[in-house]
């Protein structure tokens, strides 16, 4: 079975996970809407992260900061002056490219030809242009070497607050959620009565005007982050950095991602952000190749020190035990909710032959082997006959108080099983005539539970059904 993005995208659209944004108007590039199943899956992923990183962790608290912030925040963080991509146009085909990506593609195709550098990260536009001209690097689209000069393009979306559009009212859609945490550091410290080490977690939307979005929902202009900013003393920063790298890796395995599809990549000094002294990317093997899902960085004390300088507010932390003041170091595990959702879909997607594999037309079962805790619908209640609907609906109503349940009485029981296999429902509950009994046979008040992955079945008393399923939803 070859797992492709085309198959996964087709299932995601056909079954109501992900739709193209503004589709009836021709869409808008790289915008996506989460359908009934997609929003449930995404909410379950976010809830699982929040539970592990906040609810079950006494060191961490939560925050939900505003998307719109004073523009001085982004001046202090360096985004206004340095958050940009080096762009150039091909004069022949009019295609727009990122200069660093064009050079990276050339270096991969011609190893060793560009000497003196190992990465183009952080290289200025004049040097990039020199490399392109020296090696006569061609346009990836048309093959010609006829580029415009390189210009820096800021990735932040700019708008105006209020009725007058002038420079005084400029605001930006936040390109990251972290700065809302840093600007609230003293507020959280005071109101939560936390002491270093402690963390502030946040889930929220961020926006980047990416020039080359793509690979489905992997790289988009509007995305959702699940971030933790963990504040520690400078002396303990290395210890906590190692802790969070290991913690995040184990959590991904705990929600069901296969170990062989995950790897840790340590960024080189040239690849790291200028404020970082260490960064590990947790990458996932997508059908299009390895891609970063989670970045864990040691941001040092850069952010709090920068806001201390620009805001004239004292952002120093007083350590009572050490009897000293300092800017805490920050360890930042930053995870893309949309990217993780895509990884979860890719990892769970499976096709298997049911029955005789040598048949002229083998029976192929498509199944999403989602961890039960993440599945959009935890259980489907299926009456064997519509005559059994009253009892089936009663069971459905009782279970829906504890987890997401669906009801379906249309079509053969086999076809209904397959429909729920495709959307990752771990348990199908069949209500049959034995459940309710008749004049000759007493009711056994039990149902048949079918397991998605093994297709095995087990008889379970209706009274025990809720506890039976809840136990299997743990991870």
C-alpha positions as CSV (number, residue, x, y, z in Angstrom):
1,X,0.0,0.0,0.0
2,X,1.5,3.3,-1.1
3,X,0.5,6.1,1.2
4,X,0.1,9.4,-0.7
5,X,-1.0,12.9,0.1
6,X,-3.6,12.6,-2.7
7,X,-5.3,9.6,-0.9
8,X,-5.2,11.3,2.5
9,X,-6.5,14.6,1.1
10,X,-9.3,12.8,-0.8
11,X,-10.4,11.0,2.3
12,X,-10.2,14.1,4.4
13,X,-12.4,16.0,2.0
14,X,-14.8,13.2,1.3
15,X,-15.4,12.3,4.9
16,X,-15.6,15.8,6.3
17,X,-12.2,16.4,7.9
18,X,-10.8,19.2,5.8
19,X,-12.3,21.4,3.0
20,X,-10.8,24.1,0.8
21,X,-11.5,27.6,2.1
22,X,-14.0,29.7,0.2
23,X,-14.5,26.8,-2.2
24,X,-17.7,28.1,-3.7
25,X,-15.9,31.2,-4.9
26,X,-12.9,29.4,-6.3
27,X,-11.1,29.2,-3.0
28,X,-8.2,31.2,-1.6
29,X,-4.7,29.7,-1.9
30,X,-3.6,27.7,1.2
31,X,-6.7,28.3,3.3
32,X,-8.5,25.4,4.8
33,X,-11.7,24.8,6.7
34,X,-12.1,22.0,9.2
35,X,-15.3,20.0,8.8
36,X,-17.4,18.2,11.4
37,X,-14.8,15.4,11.9
38,X,-11.8,17.7,11.4
39,X,-12.8,20.1,14.1
40,X,-13.4,17.2,16.5
41,X,-10.0,15.7,15.7
42,X,-8.2,19.0,16.1
43,X,-10.0,19.8,19.4
44,X,-9.1,16.4,20.7
45,X,-5.4,16.9,19.8
46,X,-5.4,20.3,21.5
47,X,-7.2,18.9,24.6
48,X,-4.7,16.0,24.8
49,X,-1.8,18.5,24.7
50,X,-3.4,20.8,27.2
51,X,-4.1,17.9,29.6
52,X,-0.5,16.7,29.5
53,X,1.3,20.1,29.5
54,X,-1.0,22.1,31.8
55,X,-3.7,20.1,33.6
56,X,-1.3,17.3,34.7
57,X,1.8,19.5,35.1
58,X,1.9,21.5,38.4
59,X,4.7,23.7,37.0
60,X,2.7,25.1,34.1
61,X,-0.3,27.5,33.8
62,X,-2.3,28.6,30.8
63,X,-2.9,31.9,29.0
64,X,-5.0,33.2,26.0
65,X,-3.5,36.4,24.8
66,X,-4.9,38.8,22.2
67,X,-4.1,38.3,18.5
68,X,-3.8,42.1,18.0
69,X,-1.0,43.7,20.1
70,X,0.7,47.1,20.3
71,X,3.0,47.3,17.3
72,X,5.9,48.2,19.7
73,X,5.8,44.6,20.8
74,X,6.9,43.5,17.4
75,X,9.5,46.2,17.2
76,X,11.0,44.9,20.5
77,X,10.9,41.3,19.4
78,X,12.7,42.1,16.1
79,X,9.8,41.1,13.9
80,X,9.3,44.5,12.3
81,X,13.0,44.8,11.3
82,X,14.1,41.3,10.7
83,X,11.2,38.9,10.0
84,X,11.4,38.7,6.2
85,X,12.0,36.5,3.2
86,X,14.5,37.3,0.4
87,X,12.3,37.4,-2.8
88,X,13.2,37.7,-6.4
89,X,11.2,37.4,-9.7
90,X,12.2,35.6,-12.9
91,X,12.0,38.2,-15.7
92,X,11.2,35.5,-18.3
93,X,8.4,33.4,-16.7
94,X,7.4,36.0,-14.0
95,X,7.5,33.4,-11.3
96,X,8.4,34.6,-7.8
97,X,10.9,32.7,-5.8
98,X,12.6,32.8,-2.4
99,X,16.3,33.2,-3.2
100,X,17.5,31.0,-0.3
101,X,15.2,28.2,-1.5
102,X,16.5,28.4,-5.0
103,X,20.1,28.2,-3.8
104,X,19.3,25.3,-1.4
105,X,17.7,23.4,-4.4
106,X,20.9,24.0,-6.4
107,X,23.1,22.9,-3.6
108,X,21.2,19.6,-3.1
109,X,21.4,18.9,-6.9
110,X,25.1,19.9,-7.1
111,X,26.7,18.8,-3.8
112,X,30.1,20.5,-3.2
113,X,29.7,23.0,-6.0
114,X,29.0,26.0,-3.7
115,X,32.0,26.2,-1.4
116,X,32.5,28.1,1.8
117,X,28.9,27.7,3.2
118,X,26.9,24.8,4.6
119,X,23.6,26.7,4.9
120,X,22.0,29.8,3.5
121,X,20.2,30.6,6.7
122,X,21.0,34.1,7.9
123,X,22.9,35.1,4.8
124,X,22.2,38.6,3.5
125,X,20.4,39.4,0.2
126,X,23.6,40.7,-1.5
127,X,25.5,37.5,-0.7
128,X,22.6,35.4,-1.9
129,X,22.5,37.4,-5.2
130,X,26.3,36.9,-5.6
131,X,25.9,33.1,-5.2
132,X,23.1,33.0,-7.8
133,X,25.0,35.1,-10.3
134,X,28.4,33.3,-9.8
135,X,26.9,29.9,-10.4
136,X,24.4,31.0,-13.0
137,X,21.6,29.3,-11.0
138,X,18.5,28.9,-13.2
139,X,14.9,29.6,-12.4
140,X,13.3,26.3,-11.2
141,X,10.2,27.0,-13.3
142,X,11.6,28.0,-16.8
143,X,15.3,27.2,-16.6
144,X,16.5,30.7,-17.5
145,X,18.9,32.8,-15.5
146,X,17.3,36.2,-15.5
147,X,16.3,37.4,-12.1
148,X,15.4,40.7,-10.6
149,X,17.3,42.0,-7.6
150,X,16.5,40.4,-4.3
151,X,14.2,42.4,-1.9
152,X,13.2,41.6,1.7
153,X,9.5,40.9,2.2
154,X,8.2,41.1,5.7
155,X,6.0,38.1,6.6
156,X,3.7,39.9,9.0
157,X,0.1,40.8,7.9
158,X,-0.4,44.5,8.5
159,X,-3.7,46.2,9.2
160,X,-5.0,49.4,10.9
161,X,-6.9,49.8,14.2
162,X,-9.6,52.4,14.2
163,X,-11.2,54.4,11.4
164,X,-8.1,56.3,10.2
165,X,-5.5,54.4,8.2
166,X,-2.2,56.0,9.1
167,X,1.1,54.9,10.5
168,X,0.0,55.7,14.1
169,X,-2.7,53.0,13.9
170,X,-0.7,50.2,12.3
171,X,-1.2,46.8,14.0
172,X,-0.1,43.4,12.9
173,X,-1.7,40.0,13.1
174,X,0.7,38.1,15.4
175,X,3.2,35.9,13.6
176,X,3.7,33.8,16.8
177,X,1.9,33.3,20.1
178,X,5.0,33.6,22.2
179,X,5.1,37.4,22.6
180,X,1.8,37.5,24.3
181,X,3.3,35.2,27.0
182,X,6.4,37.3,27.4
183,X,4.5,40.6,27.7
184,X,2.3,39.0,30.4
185,X,5.2,37.4,32.3
186,X,5.0,39.7,35.3
187,X,1.2,39.5,35.4
188,X,1.1,35.7,35.4
189,X,4.0,35.6,38.0
190,X,2.1,37.9,40.3
191,X,-1.4,36.4,40.0
192,X,-0.5,32.7,39.9
193,X,2.2,33.1,42.6
194,X,4.5,30.8,40.7
195,X,8.2,30.7,41.1
196,X,10.9,29.9,38.6
197,X,11.0,27.3,37.2
198,X,7.5,27.5,35.8
199,X,5.8,27.6,32.3
200,X,3.1,29.5,30.6
201,X,1.2,27.6,27.9
202,X,-1.0,28.9,25.1
203,X,-3.0,27.6,22.1
204,X,-3.9,30.2,19.5
205,X,-3.9,31.4,15.9
206,X,-0.8,32.9,14.3
207,X,-0.4,34.4,10.8
208,X,2.5,34.6,8.4
209,X,2.3,35.9,4.9
210,X,4.2,32.9,3.4
211,X,5.2,33.4,-0.2
212,X,5.4,29.6,-0.9
213,X,2.8,27.9,1.2
214,X,2.0,24.3,0.3
215,X,2.0,20.6,1.0
216,X,-1.7,20.7,1.9
217,X,-2.1,22.0,5.5
218,X,1.6,21.7,6.3
219,X,2.6,25.3,5.5
220,X,-0.2,27.8,5.5
221,X,-0.6,31.5,6.1
222,X,-3.1,31.0,9.0
223,X,-2.2,28.3,11.5
224,X,-2.6,27.3,15.1
225,X,0.2,26.9,17.6
226,X,0.5,25.0,20.9
227,X,3.3,26.7,22.7
228,X,4.9,26.5,26.1
229,X,7.4,29.1,27.3
230,X,9.2,27.6,30.2
231,X,11.1,30.0,32.5
232,X,14.2,28.8,34.3
233,X,17.3,30.1,35.9
234,X,20.3,30.4,33.5
235,X,22.1,27.7,35.4
236,X,19.3,25.1,34.9
237,X,18.5,26.0,31.3
238,X,20.4,23.1,29.8
239,X,18.8,20.6,32.2
240,X,15.3,21.8,31.3
241,X,16.1,21.9,27.6
242,X,17.0,18.2,27.7
243,X,13.9,17.5,29.8
244,X,11.4,19.1,27.3
245,X,13.0,17.5,24.2
246,X,12.6,14.1,25.8
247,X,9.1,14.9,27.2
248,X,7.7,16.1,23.9
249,X,9.2,13.1,22.0
250,X,7.6,10.7,24.4
251,X,4.2,12.5,24.2
252,X,4.0,12.1,20.5
253,X,4.7,8.3,20.9
254,X,2.0,8.3,23.6
255,X,-0.7,9.6,21.3
256,X,0.0,6.9,18.8
257,X,2.6,8.1,16.3
258,X,4.9,5.4,15.2
259,X,8.5,5.6,16.4
260,X,9.9,4.9,12.9
261,X,8.2,8.0,11.5
262,X,9.6,10.4,14.1
263,X,13.2,11.7,14.4
264,X,15.1,14.3,16.3
265,X,17.1,16.8,14.3
266,X,19.6,19.2,16.1
267,X,19.9,22.5,14.3
268,X,23.4,23.7,13.5
269,X,24.5,27.1,14.9
270,X,24.0,28.5,11.4
271,X,20.4,27.3,11.3
272,X,19.4,28.5,14.7
273,X,17.7,31.8,15.4
274,X,20.1,34.5,16.5
275,X,18.8,34.4,20.0
276,X,19.0,30.6,20.4
277,X,21.8,28.6,21.9
278,X,20.2,25.3,21.2
279,X,17.3,23.9,19.1
280,X,15.9,20.4,18.4
281,X,13.3,19.9,15.7
282,X,11.0,16.8,16.0
283,X,10.4,15.8,12.4
284,X,7.7,13.5,11.0
285,X,8.1,11.4,7.8
286,X,5.2,12.7,5.7
287,X,4.5,11.2,2.2
288,X,6.3,14.3,0.8
289,X,9.4,13.7,3.1
290,X,10.6,14.7,6.5
291,X,9.1,17.9,7.9
292,X,9.3,19.7,11.2
293,X,6.3,19.4,13.5
294,X,7.8,20.6,16.8
295,X,10.6,22.9,17.6
296,X,12.2,23.0,21.1
297,X,14.5,25.9,21.5
298,X,16.6,27.5,24.3
299,X,15.8,31.2,23.6
300,X,18.1,32.4,26.4
301,X,16.9,35.6,28.1
302,X,16.6,37.4,24.8
303,X,12.8,38.1,24.9
304,X,12.4,39.4,28.5
305,X,15.6,41.5,28.2
306,X,14.3,43.0,24.9
307,X,10.9,43.9,26.4
308,X,12.6,45.3,29.5
309,X,14.6,47.7,27.3
310,X,11.8,48.7,24.9
311,X,9.0,49.0,27.4
312,X,10.8,50.6,30.3
313,X,9.1,48.1,32.5
314,X,11.2,46.0,34.9
315,X,11.1,42.4,33.6
316,X,13.8,41.1,36.0
317,X,12.9,38.2,38.3
318,X,13.9,38.2,41.9
319,X,15.0,34.8,43.0
320,X,14.5,34.7,46.8
321,X,16.4,31.6,47.4
322,X,19.5,32.8,45.5
323,X,18.9,36.4,46.6
324,X,19.5,37.8,43.1
325,X,17.8,39.3,40.2
326,X,18.0,38.0,36.6
327,X,16.2,37.6,33.4
328,X,15.0,34.0,33.3
329,X,16.1,31.9,30.3
330,X,13.2,30.5,28.2
331,X,12.9,26.9,26.9
332,X,10.2,26.9,24.2
333,X,8.6,23.8,22.9
334,X,6.5,25.2,20.0
335,X,4.1,22.8,18.2
336,X,2.0,23.4,15.1
337,X,-1.6,22.0,15.7
338,X,-2.3,21.8,12.0
339,X,1.0,20.1,11.2
340,X,0.4,17.6,14.1
341,X,-3.1,16.9,12.8
342,X,-1.7,16.2,9.4
343,X,1.0,13.9,10.9
344,X,-1.8,12.1,12.9
345,X,-3.8,11.5,9.7
346,X,-0.8,10.3,7.7
347,X,0.3,8.0,10.5
348,X,-3.2,6.5,11.0
349,X,-4.1,6.0,7.3
350,X,-4.0,2.4,6.3
351,X,-5.3,0.1,3.6
352,X,-5.6,-3.6,4.1
353,X,-6.9,-6.6,2.2
354,X,-9.8,-8.4,3.8
355,X,-10.3,-12.0,2.8
356,X,-8.6,-13.6,-0.1
357,X,-5.6,-11.5,-1.3
358,X,-5.5,-13.4,-4.5
359,X,-9.0,-12.7,-5.5
360,X,-9.6,-11.0,-8.9
361,X,-10.8,-7.9,-7.0
362,X,-9.4,-8.0,-3.5
363,X,-11.6,-6.4,-0.8
364,X,-9.6,-3.4,0.4
365,X,-10.5,-1.9,3.7
366,X,-9.5,1.7,4.3
367,X,-9.1,2.5,8.0
368,X,-7.8,5.3,10.1
369,X,-6.0,3.7,13.1
370,X,-6.3,6.8,15.3
371,X,-5.6,6.6,19.0
372,X,-9.0,6.2,20.6
373,X,-8.5,9.4,22.6
374,X,-8.0,11.4,19.4
375,X,-10.8,9.8,17.3
376,X,-13.5,12.4,16.3
377,X,-16.2,9.9,17.1
378,X,-15.4,7.5,19.9
379,X,-18.3,5.1,19.3
380,X,-21.1,4.5,16.8
381,X,-24.3,2.9,17.9
382,X,-25.8,0.8,15.1
383,X,-29.2,-1.0,15.4
384,X,-29.3,-4.2,13.4
385,X,-32.8,-3.2,12.4
386,X,-34.7,0.1,12.4
387,X,-37.2,-1.7,14.7
388,X,-34.4,-1.5,17.4
389,X,-34.0,2.2,17.0
390,X,-35.6,3.2,20.3
391,X,-33.2,1.1,22.4
392,X,-30.2,2.2,20.2
393,X,-31.1,5.9,20.5
394,X,-31.5,5.4,24.3
395,X,-27.9,4.0,24.5
396,X,-26.6,6.7,22.2
397,X,-28.1,9.4,24.4
398,X,-26.6,7.9,27.6
399,X,-23.1,7.6,26.1
400,X,-23.1,11.1,24.6
401,X,-22.8,12.6,28.0
402,X,-19.3,11.2,28.3
403,X,-17.8,11.2,24.8
404,X,-18.7,11.8,21.1
405,X,-21.1,9.2,19.8
406,X,-22.8,8.8,16.4
407,X,-25.9,6.9,15.4
408,X,-26.5,5.2,12.0
409,X,-29.3,2.9,10.9
410,X,-28.9,3.2,7.1
411,X,-27.5,0.3,5.0
412,X,-26.1,-3.1,5.8
413,X,-24.2,-3.5,9.0
414,X,-21.1,-4.4,7.1
415,X,-21.2,-1.2,5.1
416,X,-21.8,0.8,8.2
417,X,-18.7,-0.8,9.8
418,X,-16.6,0.2,6.9
419,X,-17.8,3.8,6.9
420,X,-16.8,4.2,10.6
421,X,-13.4,2.4,9.9
422,X,-12.7,5.2,7.3
423,X,-13.2,8.0,9.9
424,X,-11.3,6.3,12.6
425,X,-14.1,5.3,15.0
426,X,-12.6,2.8,17.4
427,X,-15.8,1.1,18.6
428,X,-19.0,0.1,16.8
429,X,-21.9,-0.9,19.1
430,X,-24.4,-3.2,17.5
431,X,-27.9,-3.4,19.1
432,X,-29.6,-6.6,18.1
433,X,-32.8,-8.5,18.9
434,X,-31.0,-10.3,21.7
435,X,-30.4,-7.0,23.4
436,X,-34.1,-6.2,23.8
437,X,-35.5,-9.8,23.7
438,X,-39.0,-10.8,22.6
439,X,-42.0,-12.9,23.8
440,X,-40.0,-16.1,23.6
441,X,-36.4,-14.9,24.5
442,X,-35.7,-12.7,27.5
443,X,-33.5,-9.6,26.9
444,X,-29.9,-10.0,27.8
445,X,-29.4,-6.2,28.0
446,X,-26.0,-6.5,26.2
447,X,-24.6,-5.3,22.9
448,X,-21.9,-6.4,20.5
449,X,-18.8,-4.1,20.5
450,X,-16.7,-4.4,17.3
451,X,-13.1,-3.1,17.5
452,X,-11.9,-1.1,14.5
453,X,-8.4,-2.3,14.3
454,X,-8.8,-6.0,14.8
455,X,-12.5,-6.3,13.6
456,X,-13.0,-8.6,16.6
457,X,-16.2,-8.5,18.5
458,X,-17.1,-8.7,22.2
459,X,-20.5,-8.9,24.0
460,X,-20.7,-6.2,26.7
461,X,-23.6,-5.5,29.1
462,X,-25.3,-2.1,28.4
463,X,-24.8,-1.2,32.1
464,X,-21.0,-1.7,31.7
465,X,-20.7,0.0,28.3
466,X,-19.7,3.5,29.4
467,X,-16.9,2.3,31.7
468,X,-15.7,-0.3,29.2
469,X,-15.1,2.4,26.5
470,X,-13.8,5.1,28.8
471,X,-11.1,2.8,30.0
472,X,-9.9,2.2,26.5
473,X,-9.8,5.9,25.7
474,X,-6.8,6.5,28.0
475,X,-3.3,7.0,26.8
